[in-house]
């Protein structure tokens, strides 16, 4: 099935014959967006070595701290925000084709193919598993140093990581037909997510957004909730509140200016909404930050 490009992270690999890469990532701003909503075919591992963050996977937020590992399964819609002023993590992206067998064998048919078809999923957040963290750390080191035979070592670590995931954190998923339907809906909603991300300051109506997806208001709202786990209003407000929190912490704009710049025309509604989502008022947050 052809995948939409608008929400898909570019996946150019440094070595197309050995498709794996690791990014060393940092953030020195509380509330900074680490990456916007996107998805991809590859499995991604986010290993946090310092600080804390919120990683959202398919509308479910996960609070992560030093030592945690986040597993981004293929086609997971994910988004990240820093929750500290000194964040360090590694993003390891793996094309499972790297582990394909050249002939049909038990490993290929029982494990690798189901993983690539998204019929085997892994738990999203892993905490306190020293064995898998050791494997991830060693793999990162091997890829960084690239000593003789590093490819062999990396593949061995990947097999071990998958073995641990299968035994301790594996789950069965929906049928292939269900998965294909979800991908089809992701494709249909790609322009909607992109439009909201780019124009969250504007007046976003159900009629406008449903038109982008080519659906009636009713079917659009139902599928949106099914796909994101949120109503359209809740999804948009969450995005706007996160943007406003970033501005409260990292700009000199006053609260009224921030409210207007993030799509809230009524400052009182903005304050109520902010407190609802963040459990603190905008003025209290700014005071605590300035203090």
C-alpha positions in Angstrom: 0.0 0.0 0.0 1.3 3.4 -0.9 2.0 5.5 2.2 1.3 9.3 2.5 4.3 11.5 2.7 2.9 14.5 4.6 3.2 12.9 8.1 5.9 10.5 7.3 9.4 11.1 8.7 12.1 11.0 6.1 13.9 7.7 6.3 17.0 8.1 4.2 19.5 5.6 5.7 23.3 6.4 5.7 23.9 2.9 4.3 21.0 1.4 2.3 22.7 -2.0 2.6 22.6 -1.7 6.4 19.4 0.3 7.2 19.7 1.4 10.8 20.6 4.8 12.2 20.9 6.5 15.6 20.3 10.2 16.3 21.8 11.8 19.5 19.1 14.3 20.6 19.0 17.1 23.2 16.7 19.8 24.4 17.4 22.7 26.8 13.9 24.1 26.9 10.9 22.9 29.0 7.9 22.5 26.8 9.8 22.4 23.5 8.3 20.1 20.8 10.8 17.3 20.2 8.9 16.1 17.1 5.5 16.9 15.6 2.9 14.2 14.9 4.2 11.8 12.4 4.4 8.1 11.6 6.6 5.7 9.6 7.0 2.1 8.6 10.1 1.5 10.7 10.4 0.5 14.3 11.9 3.3 16.4 13.5 3.1 19.9 13.7 6.2 22.0 16.2 5.7 24.8 16.3 8.5 27.5 19.6 9.0 29.3 18.8 12.4 31.0 15.8 14.5 32.0 12.1 13.8 31.3 9.7 14.1 28.5 6.1 13.3 27.4 5.8 11.0 24.4 2.4 10.5 22.9 1.7 7.3 21.0 -1.6 7.0 19.2 -3.1 9.6 21.5 -1.9 7.9 24.7 0.7 10.1 26.7 3.6 8.5 28.4 5.8 10.3 31.0 9.3 9.1 30.5 12.5 9.8 32.5 16.2 8.8 32.6 16.6 5.1 31.8 13.2 4.6 30.1 12.9 3.1 26.6 10.0 3.9 24.3 9.1 1.5 21.5 7.5 3.2 18.5 5.8 0.4 16.6 5.4 0.6 12.8 2.6 3.1 11.9 2.3 4.5 15.4 1.3 8.1 15.3 3.7 9.8 17.7 4.6 13.2 19.1 7.0 14.4 21.8 7.5 17.3 24.2 10.4 18.0 26.6 9.4 18.3 30.2 12.8 19.6 31.5 15.5 22.1 30.7 18.2 19.4 30.1 17.0 16.4 28.1 19.2 13.9 26.4 18.0 10.8 24.4 18.8 8.6 21.5 16.5 7.9 18.6 17.3 4.6 17.0 15.4 3.8 13.8 15.5 0.3 12.4 14.3 -1.1 9.1 13.3 -4.6 10.0 14.2 -5.7 6.5 17.7 -5.7 7.9 16.8 -9.0 9.7 15.0 -10.6 6.8 16.1 -14.2 6.0 17.3 -14.9 2.5 15.1 -18.0 2.5 11.9 -18.9 4.2 12.7 -20.3 7.7 11.1 -20.4 11.1 12.6 -17.0 12.2 11.2 -15.3 9.1 7.7 -16.9 9.1 7.1 -16.9 12.9 8.6 -13.5 13.8 10.1 -11.2 11.3 7.3 -11.2 8.8 4.5 -10.7 11.4 6.5 -7.8 12.9 6.9 -6.1 9.5 3.2 -6.7 8.9 2.4 -5.1 12.3 0.7 -8.3 13.5 3.1 -8.4 16.5 3.3 -5.2 18.6 5.4 -4.4 21.6 4.6 -2.4 24.7 5.2 1.3 24.3 7.1 2.1 27.5 9.7 -0.1 29.1 11.1 0.8 32.6 13.6 -0.9 34.7 14.7 -3.6 32.3 18.5 -3.6 32.6 19.0 -6.4 30.0 17.3 -4.6 27.1 18.8 -1.3 28.1 22.2 -2.9 28.0 21.6 -4.3 24.5 20.4 -0.9 23.3 23.4 0.9 24.8 25.8 -1.6 23.3 24.2 -1.3 19.9 24.5 2.4 19.9 28.1 2.2 20.9 28.8 -0.3 18.1 27.2 1.9 15.5 29.2 4.9 16.8 32.6 3.2 16.9 32.2 1.0 13.7 35.0 -1.4 14.5 35.6 -4.4 12.4 32.6 -6.7 12.4 30.2 -4.0 13.9 27.5 -5.1 11.5 27.6 -8.6 12.9 27.4 -7.3 16.4 24.6 -4.9 15.7 22.4 -7.6 14.1 23.1 -9.9 17.1 21.9 -7.1 19.5 18.8 -6.5 17.4 17.9 -10.2 17.5 18.4 -10.1 21.2 16.3 -7.0 21.6 13.5 -8.5 19.6 13.7 -11.7 21.6 13.3 -9.8 24.9 10.5 -7.8 23.5 8.7 -10.9 22.2 9.0 -12.7 25.5 8.2 -9.9 27.9 6.5 -7.1 26.0 4.8 -8.7 22.9 1.1 -8.4 22.2 -1.2 -9.7 19.5 -2.8 -7.0 17.4 -5.8 -6.7 15.1 -6.3 -8.7 12.0 -4.5 -7.7 8.8 -7.8 -6.3 7.4 -8.2 -4.1 10.5 -4.6 -2.9 10.1 -5.1 -2.1 6.5 -8.2 -0.1 7.3 -6.4 1.9 9.9 -3.6 2.7 7.4 -6.3 3.8 4.9 -7.8 6.1 7.5 -4.4 7.5 8.3 -3.9 8.3 4.7 -7.3 10.0 4.5 -6.6 12.0 7.6 -3.1 13.1 6.7 -4.2 16.5 5.3 -6.3 17.0 8.4 -3.5 16.5 10.8 -1.2 18.6 8.7 -3.7 21.4 8.4 -4.3 21.5 12.2 -0.6 21.5 12.9 0.0 24.4 10.5 -3.1 26.5 11.2 -4.0 25.8 14.8 -4.3 29.6 15.4 -7.2 29.9 13.0 -10.9 29.0 13.4 -11.0 25.3 12.7 -14.5 24.0 12.1 -15.8 20.5 11.7 -17.2 21.4 8.3 -13.8 22.6 7.2 -11.8 19.7 8.5 -14.3 17.0 7.4 -14.2 18.6 3.9 -10.4 18.0 3.8 -11.0 14.3 4.5 -13.9 14.1 2.1 -16.3 12.9 4.8 -19.6 13.9 6.4 -19.5 15.6 9.7 -20.7 12.5 11.5 -18.4 10.0 9.9 -15.4 12.4 10.2 -16.0 12.9 14.0 -16.4 9.2 14.5 -13.3 8.2 12.6 -11.3 11.1 14.2 -12.1 9.8 17.7 -11.4 6.2 16.6 -8.0 7.2 15.2 -6.8 9.6 17.8 -8.8 8.7 20.9 -10.0 12.3 21.2 -12.8 14.5 19.9 -11.8 17.1 17.4 -12.2 19.9 19.9 -10.1 18.1 22.5 -7.4 17.4 20.0 -7.1 21.0 18.8 -7.3 22.4 22.3 -4.5 20.1 23.5 -2.3 21.2 20.6 -3.1 24.9 21.3 -2.5 24.5 25.1 0.9 22.8 24.5 1.9 25.6 22.1 0.8 28.3 24.7 2.7 26.6 27.5 5.8 26.7 25.4 5.3 30.5 24.8 4.6 31.1 28.5 7.9 29.5 29.3 10.0 30.8 26.5 8.7 34.1 25.3 8.1 37.6 26.6 4.6 37.8 25.2 1.9 38.6 27.7 -0.9 36.2 28.4 -3.4 37.9 26.2 -1.0 37.9 23.3 -0.2 34.2 23.8 -3.9 33.4 23.9 -4.6 35.1 20.6 -1.5 33.7 18.9 -2.5 30.2 19.8 -6.1 30.4 18.6 -8.0 31.5 21.7 -10.1 34.6 21.0 -11.4 34.8 24.6 -8.7 35.1 27.3 -11.1 33.8 30.0 -11.8 30.7 28.0 -8.1 30.3 27.4 -7.4 30.5 31.1 -10.1 28.0 32.0 -8.9 25.6 29.3 -5.3 25.9 30.3 -6.0 25.1 33.9 -8.2 22.2 32.8 -5.4 20.6 30.8 -2.3 21.7 32.8 -3.9 21.9 36.4 -2.4 25.3 36.8 -3.4 28.8 35.5 -1.3 30.5 32.9 -0.4 33.3 35.3 0.7 30.8 38.0 2.8 28.9 35.5 4.5 32.1 34.3 5.1 33.2 37.9 6.7 29.9 38.9 8.9 29.9 35.8 10.0 33.5 36.4 10.6 32.8 40.0 
